Amino acid sequence: MPKAKTHKGAQKRLGFTGTGKLMRTKGLKSHLRRKRSYRSRTLYDEMLPVSPGDEKRLRRLLPNGA
């Protein structure tokens, strides 16, 4: 059986916590942020858990993650 390859795009966008929970970053954070309030700008920096409907599909992209 061939090696399980890691999807490099998913590797850069997703991460695992110490307990094995899959976390994601928010989108829409690269530009047009100056007009937003400081509070809403800082909300883009935190990691969020992946929704249960997407988790199985995304874990398949990161076979060596957890």
LINVENBEL-V689878 format. One record per residue. N is the residue number from 1. PSI is psi in whole degrees, 0 to 359 (NA if undefined). D_FIRST is the distance of its C-alpha to the first C-alpha in Angstrom with 1 decimal. Layout:
<<N PSI D_FIRST> <N PSI D_FIRST>>
This chain:
<<1 137 0.0> <2 164 3.8> <3 148 6.7> <4 119 8.8> <5 141 11.9> <6 135 15.4> <7 114 17.9> <8 328 20.7> <9 320 23.5> <10 326 22.7> <11 324 22.4> <12 332 26.0> <13 336 27.4> <14 159 26.1> <15 164 26.3> <16 144 26.0> <17 177 29.0> <18 333 29.2> <19 358 29.0> <20 7 25.7> <21 140 27.6> <22 125 26.3> <23 151 29.2> <24 162 30.0> <25 162 32.8> <26 154 35.4> <27 185 35.7> <28 34 39.0> <29 8 39.8> <30 324 39.9> <31 174 43.4> <32 35 46.5> <33 347 46.6> <34 327 50.1> <35 349 51.9> <36 160 50.1> <37 159 51.7> <38 321 50.6> <39 316 49.3> <40 333 47.1> <41 321 45.8> <42 337 44.7> <43 337 42.9> <44 341 40.4> <45 346 39.4> <46 155 38.1> <47 146 34.6> <48 150 34.2> <49 148 31.7> <50 143 29.4> <51 147 30.6> <52 331 28.9> <53 332 28.2> <54 347 26.0> <55 318 24.4> <56 318 21.4> <57 319 20.6> <58 328 21.2> <59 332 19.2> <60 332 16.1> <61 339 17.0> <62 75 17.2> <63 333 14.2> <64 16 15.6> <65 306 19.2> <66 NA 20.5>>
